[in-house]
Amino acid sequence: MKSIISAQQLLTLRGQNALTLIDATSGPTGRDKYKLEHLTGAIHIDLEQDLSAIYDAKVGGRHPLPSPAQF
């Protein structure tokens, strides 16, 4: 897959703006991969735990967003 912007370009933008880098690498090794190879200053957010509010999978979809207050 071709990147829209390079990591270096992104880091340059981060230095010029109030920009938060979020690494949402998922799967059983997501946090481990983040620890090994994330961009400097990026934070890790877990798709299943931090970005999903699954109350009832039958009506909520696979990864419904949490409410603003929960997020």
DOLUM-849887 format. One record per residue: residue number from 1; residue in three letters; x, y, z of N, C-alpha, C in turn. Coordinates in Angstrom, 3 decimals. Last residue first. Layout:
DOLUM-849887
  resi  resn        nx        ny        nz       cax       cay       caz        cx        cy        cz
   NUM   ALA         X         Y         Z         X         Y         Z         X         Y         Z
...
end
This chain:
DOLUM-849887
  resi  resn        nx        ny        nz       cax       cay       caz        cx        cy        cz
    71   PHE   -15.243     8.649    25.270   -13.992     8.753    24.536   -13.043     9.663    25.285
    70   GLN   -17.439     9.149    26.886   -16.641     7.940    27.126   -15.277     8.050    26.463
    69   ALA   -18.370    11.548    25.730   -17.990    11.524    27.148   -17.114    10.309    27.460
    68   PRO   -19.013    10.749    23.083   -17.938    11.717    23.334   -17.461    11.699    24.790
    67   SER   -19.484     7.157    23.068   -20.009     8.513    23.158   -18.845     9.470    23.382
    66   PRO   -17.574     5.081    20.788   -18.123     5.413    22.095   -18.712     6.832    22.065
    65   LEU   -18.570     3.650    17.627   -17.796     4.614    18.403   -18.415     4.838    19.776
    64   PRO   -18.784     0.152    17.026   -19.430     1.440    17.142   -18.611     2.389    18.014
    63   HIS   -17.688    -2.216    15.480   -16.923    -1.290    16.308   -17.618     0.072    16.390
    62   ARG   -19.846    -3.775    14.401   -18.609    -4.397    14.864   -17.820    -3.496    15.809
    61   GLY   -23.207    -3.062    15.575   -22.146    -3.149    14.585   -20.877    -3.700    15.196
    60   GLY   -25.278    -3.086    17.395   -24.276    -2.024    17.457   -23.217    -2.050    16.390
    59   VAL   -26.959    -5.226    17.413   -27.506    -3.944    16.961   -26.446    -2.846    16.850
    58   LYS   -25.413    -7.391    18.165   -26.488    -7.599    17.197   -27.015    -6.289    16.631
    57   ALA   -23.711    -6.582    20.193   -23.153    -6.775    18.855   -24.226    -6.947    17.786
    56   ASP   -24.265    -4.268    22.423   -24.975    -5.423    21.896   -24.533    -5.586    20.451
    55   TYR   -22.170    -2.577    23.083   -23.166    -2.920    24.087   -23.888    -4.205    23.687
    54   ILE   -19.150    -1.458    22.501   -19.990    -2.566    22.066   -20.918    -2.960    23.216
    53   ALA   -17.544     0.923    21.606   -18.517     0.845    22.690   -19.529    -0.224    22.296
    52   SER   -14.168     1.516    20.811   -15.404     0.776    20.587   -16.274     0.796    21.831
    51   LEU   -11.685     2.530    21.332   -12.456     3.134    20.250   -13.766     2.419    19.954
    50   ASP   -10.532     1.079    23.438   -10.612     2.539    23.516   -11.526     3.171    22.474
    49   GLN   -10.727    -1.718    22.877   -10.992    -1.191    24.210   -11.250     0.312    24.239
    48   GLU   -10.305    -2.180    20.112   -11.343    -2.916    20.844   -11.717    -2.246    22.162
    47   LEU    -8.183    -0.430    19.423    -9.452    -0.402    18.712   -10.572    -1.041    19.522
    46   ASP    -6.182     1.378    21.592    -6.642     0.049    21.232    -8.037     0.119    20.611
    45   ILE    -3.749     3.671    20.863    -5.141     3.514    21.239    -5.601     2.165    20.710
    44   HIS    -0.700     5.163    21.686    -1.384     3.958    21.219    -2.806     3.951    21.744
    43   ILE     0.750     8.164    20.374     0.149     7.414    21.471    -0.560     6.198    20.885
    42   ALA     3.867     9.476    19.188     2.562     8.864    18.939     2.064     8.167    20.206
    41   GLY     6.442    10.339    19.677     5.347    11.172    20.139     3.963    10.591    19.926
    40   THR     7.813     8.779    16.881     8.080     9.522    18.102     6.907    10.430    18.452
    39   LEU     5.964     6.023    15.654     6.577     7.313    15.413     6.747     8.044    16.744
    38   HIS     6.738     2.642    16.759     5.851     3.791    16.566     6.652     5.064    16.259
    37   GLU     7.915     0.038    17.156     8.109     0.790    15.915     7.154     1.960    15.703
    36   LEU     7.602    -1.250    19.675     8.803    -1.477    18.880     9.009    -0.476    17.755
    35   LYS     5.118    -0.503    20.644     6.301    -0.273    21.479     7.596    -0.384    20.669
    34   TYR     3.481    -1.432    18.539     3.574     0.001    18.822     4.852     0.295    19.612
    33   LYS     3.753    -4.172    18.914     4.262    -3.563    17.683     4.430    -2.062    17.865
    32   ASP     2.452    -4.396    21.400     3.866    -4.767    21.283     4.485    -4.138    20.038
    31   ARG    -0.143    -3.643    20.713     0.609    -2.813    21.657     2.102    -3.129    21.584
    30   GLY    -0.751    -5.786    18.811    -0.809    -4.363    18.488     0.016    -3.488    19.399
    29   THR    -0.996    -8.483    18.963     0.351    -7.936    19.149     0.398    -6.428    18.890
    28   PRO    -3.660    -9.053    18.473    -3.067    -9.494    19.739    -1.678    -8.913    19.998
    27   GLY    -4.942    -6.022    16.933    -4.622    -7.441    16.985    -3.920    -7.785    18.282
    26   SER    -3.747    -2.868    15.612    -4.642    -3.755    16.352    -4.164    -5.192    16.320
    25   THR    -2.645     0.377    15.822    -2.264    -0.967    15.416    -3.042    -1.953    16.268
    24   ALA    -3.141     3.069    16.009    -4.227     2.146    16.341    -3.926     0.747    15.818
    23   ASP    -1.564     5.801    17.062    -1.257     4.505    16.473    -2.338     3.540    16.929
    22   ILE    -1.838     9.179    16.511    -2.459     8.027    17.163    -2.120     6.777    16.374
    21   LEU    -0.515    12.302    17.144    -0.378    11.091    16.338    -0.936     9.920    17.135
    20   THR    -1.867    15.451    17.186    -1.624    14.261    17.986    -1.582    13.063    17.056
    19   LEU    -0.851    18.734    16.714    -1.263    17.499    16.065    -0.918    16.331    16.970
    18   ALA    -0.549    21.802    16.311    -1.033    21.024    17.446    -1.648    19.753    16.873
    17   ASN     2.303    22.181    14.105     0.891    22.285    14.465     0.594    21.513    15.739
    16   GLN     4.932    21.644    13.544     4.421    22.963    13.192     3.008    23.203    13.697
    15   GLY     5.454    19.023    14.193     6.271    20.048    14.815     5.751    21.458    14.579
    14   ARG     3.743    17.723    12.486     3.487    17.671    13.922     4.260    18.748    14.649
    13   LEU     5.021    18.092    10.052     3.738    18.739    10.303     3.428    18.797    11.790
    12   THR     7.210    16.396    10.521     7.432    17.820    10.271     6.151    18.601    10.530
    11   LEU     5.942    13.936    10.710     6.629    14.465    11.883     6.923    15.953    11.730
    10   LEU     5.042    13.733     8.056     4.089    13.789     9.149     4.730    14.369    10.404
     9   GLN     7.455    13.521     6.681     6.567    14.659     6.416     5.560    14.833     7.546
     8   GLN     8.336    11.054     7.765     9.112    12.281     7.988     8.264    13.525     7.738
     7   ALA     6.426     9.274     6.777     6.562     9.460     8.218     7.309    10.753     8.517
     6   SER     4.677    10.675     3.931     5.750     9.906     4.556     5.789    10.175     6.058
     5   ILE     1.340    10.195     2.876     2.368    11.102     3.359     3.437    10.255     4.044
     4   ILE     0.067     8.035     1.838    -0.377     9.355     1.392     0.693    10.388     1.737
     3   SER     1.777     5.060     0.797     1.429     6.053     1.809     0.988     7.356     1.171
     2   LYS     0.576     2.194    -0.829     1.346     3.419    -0.921     0.856     4.427     0.117
     1   MET     0.834    -1.161     0.000     0.000     0.000     0.000     0.892     1.241     0.000
end
